[in-house]
Amino acid sequence: MNVLSRLARLYYNASHWPEFLAPLLDLGLRLYLADVFFKSGLTKIKSWDSTLYLFSDVYQVPLLNTDVAAYMSTAGELGLSVLLVLGLFGRFAAAGLFILNAVAAYSYYSGLSEAGLFQHFAWGTMLAVLLVLSRGKWATDAWLEKRLQ
C-alpha cells in the first residue's frame, strides 16, 4: 500500500470523528431553541392583554380567529418547548415549532427588521435540522424506542 492510499484511509477514518459530537449538538440545539420559544410563551402569559391586542391588531395570522391564534401560539411555545428539552416526541415538537415560527414570521413580516427576519430564518433552519437530521441519542425518544423494540 502506498503512502497516498494510507493518507486517504487515515483521512476518511478521522473524518468520522466529529460524528461523535452529534448527540451534543442535538442537545444544544434543543436546549437553545426551547429557551427561545419558552421565554416567548412566558412573555405572552405575563401580559395577556397585550398579547391579545397584538394578535388582533398587529399580527396578521391567516385562517384563525385572533384569540384562537393567541392561545395556540402560547400553548405551542410552552408545551412544545418542554417536549423539545425532554427529547420526548422531539420531531413532533420540532415540526410544531417550525410551523409556529414560519407563521409568526409570515404574520408579522412587515414589522420585522432584516435582523429579525434573519433570526426567524436561523431558528427555522435549526428546527429543520432537528426535524430531519436529529439523532436524539440523548433524548427520551431514544430510550423509549429501545424499550419498545
C-alpha positions, 0 to 999 in steps of 0.5 A: 500500500502506498503512502497516498492510499494510507493518507486517504484511509487515515483521512476518511477514518478521522473524518468520522470523528466529529460524528461523535459530537452529534448527540451534543449538538442535538442537545444544544440545539434543543436546549437553545431553541426551547429557551427561545420559544419558552421565554416567548410563551412566558412573555405572552402569559405575563401580559395577556392583554397585550398579547391579545391586542397584538394578535388582533391588531398587529399580527396578521395570522391567516385562517384563525380567529385572533384569540384562537391564534393567541392561545395556540401560539402560547400553548405551542411555545410552552408545551412544545418547548418542554417536549423539545428539552425532554427529547420526548416526541422531539420531531413532533415538537420540532415540526410544531415549532417550525410551523409556529415560527414560519407563521409568526414570521409570515404574520408579522413580516412587515414589522420585522427588521432584516435582523429579525427576519434573519433570526426567524430564518436561523431558528427555522433552519435549526428546527429543520435540522432537528426535524430531519437530521436529529439523532436524539441519542440523548433524548427520551425518544431514544430510550423509549424506542429501545424499550419498545423494540 
